[in-house]
Amino acid sequence: MVINHSLCDHPATPAGRAACRKAGGPRVEVVQALERLLAAEDLTLKQRRRQPALKFLRQERWTIRLAAQEIGVSEWHLKNVLYGRTRPMEQVKIGLTRLVGRPVTELFTEEVRAKPHDPSKNHRRGLS
């Protein structure tokens, strides 16, 4: 069965066409299914990069700014670490364990713990 996607109201992407086919063709339900699919994908990516340390800091009522001052690093670096854009320096690992009272294994994902911080890498080019 061939579906004419020119009648659909979804983005012309493979994900859009797949959602359209899954929903049975060009209807309002297709657009709704696509929106749910895209929202779930975005949320999953953000959640995957965000570090558990952020949740623990919030539970202990620490702001990123105050935690960075207490640890002795820039707010910019701590924010990038917590949102998964860069790897933490040893100073951050030690400081966060002291602030929230949890081990490093609970504060950071395995991917982040796998390699040490490299100050020569730019966070915009990938996880440094």
N, C-alpha and C positions, 0 to 999 in steps of 0.2 A: 504494500500500500504506500503510495507517495502522497505526502502532505505538502500543500502549497504554502510555504512559509511566508510568501509575500503578503498574505492576508493576515498574518499574525502581528501582534503588537508587542513582540519581545525583541531584545537585542539580537542581532545577527551573529551570534556566537555559538560554538558547539554546545555549551551548557544551555543556552536558550532553546536551541532546537531539540536537545534531549529532553528538556522539561516539557516542551510542547508535545513531543511524541508520547511521553509518559502520561500526560494528561489527556491524550486522545485527540488532539488537534487544536486548531485556532479558535479558542473560546475565551471568555473572561477567566475561567478557572485556570487556564494556562498561565496567564499573567500572574495570578495569585500564587500558583505553584512555583513559578520562576522567582518571584520576590522572596518567598520563603527559602528557596534553595540558596539564593545569593546571600541572604541575611545569615543563614546558617554557616556558609563557607567563610564569610568575613569574621564572624564571631569566633569560629574555630581557629582561624589563623591568629587573631589577636590573643585568644586565650593560650594558645600554644607558646607564644613568645613571652607573654607576661610571666614574671617569676613569682613563685609563692611568697618570697620575702615581702612583696608589696602588700599582700593580704595580712601577713603577720604584723607589719609596721602599722597598718591601719587599725588592727585589733588592739594594739598597744597605744593607740592614739598619737602616733608620731606622724608629722608631716614630712614630706621629702626634704624640704628646706631645713627643718630643725635636725632631722637625722643626719643630713650631710654635714651640718655645722658640728654636730656632736662627734661624728666620725673623723672629720677633718679633711673632707674631700669636697669637690665642687658639687653644687646642686645638679648641674648639667650632667656630670658623670654618674651620679647616683640615679638620676631619672633614666638615663640610657641603660643602666644596668637593670633596673627594676622592670623596664618595659622590653627587655630582651634585645636591645640594639647593640650592646657591647658586653664584653665579659668583665666581671668585677676584679679590681685590684685586690691584693691580699689584705690591704688596710680596710677595704669595704667588707670583705668576708668576716674578718675579725670583729670589726665594729658592729655589724648587723647581728652577729651571734651574741654579742654583749648586750645590745639594745633589746632584742626580742627574746633572748634566752632559749634559742633553738639552735641545733647543729646545722652546719653548712649543707648537709645532705637534705634537710627539710626546706632550706631557704632557696636553693637553686636547682633547676632541672639538671638532669644528667648531661645533656648537651652542653650546657654552660660550664659545668664542673669538669668536663673532659679536657679542655685546653685552658692554659693560663691566659691572663690578660696580656695583650700586645699593644702597647701605646702607639706603635707606628701605624696601626691600621685605622682607617676611617670607618666609623659606624655606618655610614651611608652606603658603603660598598659591601656590606655583609657583616655577619657577626664577628667582631674582632676578638 
